[in-house]
Amino acid sequence: MGNNKLIAEFMSEEPKTILGKGKIYKDYSKSWDWLMPVINKIRSMDSTYEVEEVGKYDWDNEISHYEFDLELTYESVVEFIKQQNKKQ
C-alpha cells in the first residue's frame, strides 16, 4: 500500500478519480497544508506507542525535532500510522 493511500485511509479521505489515470491520492509529502490536518489528528490521539527496539516512543516529542522538515515529518507520520494499524 502506498504511503499516501495509507494516510488518506487514516484520515477517511477518498481519492479523486481522474479519467485515464484511475484513483489519485493527495501527495501528503509535498504540502504542509495537506500534512498538518494529519499531524493535528495524531496529536489529538494517544501518540505514545511501543517500538520493539527502543521501547516507549512519544510521537509528539519525536515530531518536534522535525518541525521545519516536511520530508522527515511525513516519514514520521507514515511510521505512526503503521504502528497504529498494528495495534488494531
Backbone torsions as a table, in degrees:
resi	resn	phi	psi	omega
1	MET	NA	134.4	178.5
2	GLY	-69.6	150.9	-178.2
3	ASN	-62.6	-37.2	179.0
4	ASN	-67.8	-36.1	175.4
5	LYS	-65.3	-42.0	178.1
6	LEU	-57.6	-46.8	179.6
7	ILE	-66.1	-43.7	-179.9
8	ALA	-59.3	-42.1	178.3
9	GLU	-65.4	-39.9	176.7
10	PHE	-59.9	-37.3	-178.7
11	MET	-89.4	1.1	-177.7
12	SER	57.4	40.3	178.6
13	GLU	-104.4	140.6	177.9
14	GLU	-90.9	145.4	176.5
15	PRO	-74.0	160.4	172.5
16	LYS	-85.9	142.5	176.1
17	THR	-101.7	122.2	-178.9
18	ILE	-116.1	124.2	-178.1
19	LEU	-52.4	127.0	178.7
20	GLY	85.7	-13.0	-179.0
21	LYS	-118.8	-14.6	-180.0
22	GLY	82.6	-149.2	-177.5
23	LYS	-84.2	130.2	-178.6
24	ILE	-121.6	128.5	177.5
25	TYR	-100.6	152.5	173.3
26	LYS	-56.2	146.1	173.9
27	ASP	-95.1	89.7	-175.1
28	TYR	-62.0	-16.9	-179.1
29	SER	-79.5	-5.8	-174.3
30	LYS	-105.5	-10.3	-172.7
31	SER	-147.3	126.2	172.7
32	TRP	-61.8	-32.8	-179.7
33	ASP	-60.5	-34.0	178.9
34	TRP	-85.8	-32.5	-175.9
35	LEU	-81.3	-31.6	-175.6
36	MET	-59.7	-40.9	176.3
37	PRO	-60.6	-32.3	177.7
38	VAL	-68.0	-45.9	178.0
39	ILE	-59.6	-43.4	179.0
40	ASN	-63.0	-39.3	177.9
41	LYS	-64.6	-43.9	179.0
42	ILE	-61.8	-43.5	-179.1
43	ARG	-65.1	-24.8	179.2
44	SER	-80.2	-9.5	-179.7
45	MET	-99.2	175.2	169.4
46	ASP	-75.4	104.3	-172.5
47	SER	-98.5	28.3	174.0
48	THR	-109.5	132.8	178.5
49	TYR	-148.0	165.9	-178.2
50	GLU	-88.0	132.5	171.4
51	VAL	-116.3	123.5	-171.7
52	GLU	-49.4	-45.5	-173.7
53	GLU	-74.5	-30.1	-172.2
54	VAL	-119.4	-4.6	-178.0
55	GLY	85.4	-141.0	-175.4
56	LYS	-68.6	134.6	-175.9
57	TYR	-123.9	121.7	179.9
58	ASP	-101.0	105.1	-174.7
59	TRP	-61.4	-42.4	-178.3
60	ASP	-59.9	-41.1	177.6
61	ASN	-66.6	-42.6	-179.7
62	GLU	-63.5	-44.6	-175.4
63	ILE	-66.6	-27.4	-179.9
64	SER	-63.3	-25.2	177.7
65	HIS	-73.3	-20.1	-176.7
66	TYR	-105.4	17.9	-168.8
67	GLU	-43.3	-39.3	-175.7
68	PHE	-114.2	14.2	-179.3
69	ASP	-114.0	101.5	-175.6
70	LEU	-60.2	-43.8	-176.7
71	GLU	-63.6	-47.0	179.6
72	LEU	-66.8	-37.4	177.6
73	THR	-64.2	-44.2	177.0
74	TYR	-57.2	-47.2	180.0
75	GLU	-62.1	-38.3	178.7
76	SER	-67.8	-38.8	176.3
77	VAL	-60.9	-46.7	-179.7
78	VAL	-60.4	-44.9	-179.8
79	GLU	-63.3	-41.1	178.7
80	PHE	-60.5	-46.9	-178.6
81	ILE	-63.4	-40.3	177.2
82	LYS	-60.9	-41.5	178.2
83	GLN	-66.0	-40.0	178.0
84	GLN	-62.4	-40.5	-179.4
85	ASN	-66.8	-32.4	176.8
86	LYS	-66.2	-31.0	179.7
87	LYS	-66.4	-29.1	-172.6
88	GLN	-84.3	NA	NA
